[in-house]
Amino acid sequence: MTKFERIRANVPEGTILPGDLQKVCDYLDNTGYPISGCMKIRPDDFGGVRAWFGDDDEMASNFAYFGAGPDGSILAFWLLNGKDATRAPIVHLGSEGSNNAVLAADFHSFLCLFGIGYDELGFDNLQEPPEDPESAENFRAWLAQEFGMACPETGSEIVSEAQRICPNIQTAIDSWYKQRYGKNA
């Protein structure tokens, strides 16, 4: 089973994943890691999104996991408007419940951010260039060749634009948490 097939098998049923995700997975199947910093494109083989939301299947069904940080933080499509991930924002869900944020307005923007070479997208200062941009040098070259994409030096504009046009993920999580566990939780 390819990486993409494993990702597709572990997202909410009926989710339409971007074709560009399959191309990235095929690239990884052919080249391996590292791809960008310490981040990985990988399937949710272990039920990470469901566990992150306290086994709440309804809430977990709003997220299509496709990657992770080295600490287990989650990269996912936030399925705000149904199961079409081709137009969904990309979010970071911190492994300890912190640093939850919208990273990119869509997968194309996420690829530009991912190609910069940050070690950990949810924790690095995206206002500054990454410490080791060379970690993504081959991936950036591939993005340029495959999609005509040029990655910026920092992720600040990508993230700022996404957070300007998308709902606040932390507000959504806080609302869910209060509804599930009570106002004083």
C-alpha positions as CSV (number, residue, x, y, z in Angstrom):
1,M,0.0,0.0,0.0
2,T,1.4,3.4,-0.9
3,K,1.7,6.3,1.5
4,F,-1.2,8.1,-0.1
5,E,-3.4,4.9,0.0
6,R,-2.7,4.6,3.7
7,I,-3.6,8.3,4.3
8,R,-6.8,7.9,2.3
9,A,-7.7,4.8,4.3
10,N,-7.4,6.7,7.6
11,V,-9.3,9.9,6.9
12,P,-13.1,10.3,7.5
13,E,-15.1,8.3,5.0
14,G,-16.0,10.2,1.8
15,T,-13.2,12.8,2.2
16,I,-11.9,14.1,-1.1
17,L,-8.2,14.6,-0.8
18,P,-6.2,17.0,-3.1
19,G,-4.5,15.3,-6.0
20,D,-1.4,17.3,-5.1
21,L,-1.2,15.3,-1.8
22,Q,-0.9,12.1,-3.9
23,K,1.9,13.7,-5.9
24,V,3.7,14.6,-2.7
25,C,3.2,11.1,-1.3
26,D,4.5,9.6,-4.6
27,Y,7.6,11.9,-4.3
28,L,8.2,10.6,-0.8
29,D,7.7,7.0,-1.8
30,N,10.4,7.5,-4.4
31,T,12.8,9.7,-2.4
32,G,12.2,9.1,1.3
33,Y,13.0,11.5,4.2
34,P,14.0,14.1,5.1
35,I,11.5,16.2,3.2
36,S,11.3,19.4,5.3
37,G,12.7,19.9,8.8
38,C,11.4,17.2,11.2
39,M,7.9,17.2,9.8
40,K,6.5,14.1,8.1
41,I,3.7,13.3,5.7
42,R,2.2,10.1,7.1
43,P,-1.2,8.4,7.7
44,D,-3.1,8.3,11.0
45,D,-2.5,4.6,11.5
46,F,-3.0,4.8,15.2
47,G,-6.2,6.9,15.6
48,G,-4.4,10.1,16.6
49,V,-7.1,12.6,15.7
50,R,-9.7,10.5,17.6
51,A,-7.5,10.3,20.6
52,W,-6.7,14.0,20.5
53,F,-10.4,14.7,20.8
54,G,-11.0,12.3,23.6
55,D,-12.5,9.6,21.4
56,D,-15.2,12.0,20.2
57,D,-15.9,10.6,16.7
58,E,-18.1,13.5,15.7
59,M,-15.4,16.1,16.4
60,A,-12.6,14.0,15.0
61,S,-14.6,13.6,11.7
62,N,-13.9,17.3,11.1
63,F,-10.2,16.6,10.6
64,A,-8.4,14.6,7.9
65,Y,-4.9,13.8,9.2
66,F,-2.1,13.7,6.7
67,G,1.1,14.5,8.7
68,A,2.8,15.0,12.0
69,G,5.7,16.7,13.8
70,P,8.4,14.8,15.7
71,D,6.5,15.1,19.0
72,G,3.3,13.7,17.6
73,S,1.6,17.0,16.8
74,I,-1.0,16.6,14.0
75,L,-1.2,18.2,10.6
76,A,-4.7,17.9,9.2
77,F,-7.2,19.3,6.8
78,W,-9.9,21.1,8.8
79,L,-13.1,19.9,7.0
80,L,-15.2,23.0,7.7
81,N,-17.4,22.8,4.7
82,G,-18.0,19.1,4.3
83,K,-15.6,16.4,3.1
84,D,-13.9,18.3,0.3
85,A,-10.3,18.7,1.6
86,T,-9.2,20.3,-1.7
87,R,-10.5,23.6,-0.3
88,A,-9.9,23.0,3.4
89,P,-7.5,24.9,5.6
90,I,-4.5,23.1,7.1
91,V,-4.2,23.1,10.9
92,H,-1.6,22.1,13.5
93,L,-2.9,20.4,16.6
94,G,-0.2,20.4,19.2
95,S,0.6,17.0,20.9
96,E,-0.1,18.5,24.3
97,G,-3.1,20.5,23.3
98,S,-1.2,23.8,22.8
99,N,0.0,25.7,19.8
100,N,-3.2,24.9,17.8
101,A,-3.3,27.0,14.8
102,V,-4.5,27.4,11.2
103,L,-1.2,27.2,9.2
104,A,-2.5,27.6,5.6
105,A,-5.7,28.4,3.8
106,D,-5.4,25.3,1.5
107,F,-3.0,22.6,0.6
108,H,-1.2,24.6,-2.1
109,S,-0.4,27.3,0.4
110,F,0.6,24.6,2.9
111,L,3.1,23.2,0.3
112,C,4.7,26.6,0.1
113,L,5.0,26.7,3.9
114,F,6.2,23.1,4.1
115,G,8.9,23.8,1.5
116,I,10.5,26.5,3.6
117,G,12.1,23.9,5.8
118,Y,11.0,24.6,9.4
119,D,11.7,21.9,11.9
120,E,8.3,22.1,13.5
121,L,5.6,24.2,11.9
122,G,3.5,24.5,15.0
123,F,6.3,25.6,17.3
124,D,9.0,27.4,15.2
125,N,8.9,31.2,14.8
126,L,7.4,31.5,11.3
127,Q,8.3,35.2,11.3
128,E,12.0,34.2,10.9
129,P,13.7,32.0,8.4
130,P,14.2,28.4,9.6
131,E,17.4,27.3,11.2
132,D,18.1,24.7,8.5
133,P,16.3,25.6,5.3
134,E,18.6,23.1,3.5
135,S,16.5,20.3,5.0
136,A,13.9,21.1,2.4
137,E,16.2,22.0,-0.5
138,N,15.4,18.9,-2.6
139,F,11.7,19.3,-1.8
140,R,11.7,23.0,-2.9
141,A,13.4,22.1,-6.2
142,W,10.7,19.4,-6.7
143,L,7.9,21.9,-5.9
144,A,9.3,24.4,-8.4
145,Q,9.6,21.7,-11.1
146,E,6.3,20.0,-10.4
147,F,4.1,23.0,-9.6
148,G,6.1,26.1,-10.6
149,M,6.0,27.0,-6.9
150,A,8.5,29.3,-5.2
151,C,8.6,29.1,-1.4
152,P,9.1,32.3,0.5
153,E,11.9,32.8,3.1
154,T,9.5,32.8,6.0
155,G,6.0,31.5,6.6
156,S,4.6,34.7,8.2
157,E,2.5,35.8,5.2
158,I,1.1,32.4,4.5
159,V,0.0,31.9,8.1
160,S,-1.2,35.5,8.5
161,E,-3.4,35.2,5.4
162,A,-4.8,31.9,6.5
163,Q,-5.6,33.1,10.0
164,R,-7.2,36.2,8.5
165,I,-9.6,34.3,6.2
166,C,-10.2,31.1,8.3
167,P,-12.0,30.6,11.6
168,N,-9.8,30.4,14.7
169,I,-9.1,26.7,15.4
170,Q,-8.4,27.4,19.1
171,T,-11.7,29.1,19.5
172,A,-13.4,26.1,17.9
173,I,-11.5,23.7,20.2
174,D,-12.4,25.7,23.3
175,S,-16.0,25.7,22.3
176,W,-16.0,22.0,21.7
177,Y,-14.2,21.4,25.1
178,K,-16.7,23.5,27.0
179,Q,-19.7,21.8,25.4
180,R,-18.2,18.3,26.0
181,Y,-16.8,18.9,29.5
182,G,-18.8,21.8,30.9
183,K,-18.4,25.5,31.3
184,N,-15.9,25.3,34.2
185,A,-13.7,22.7,32.6
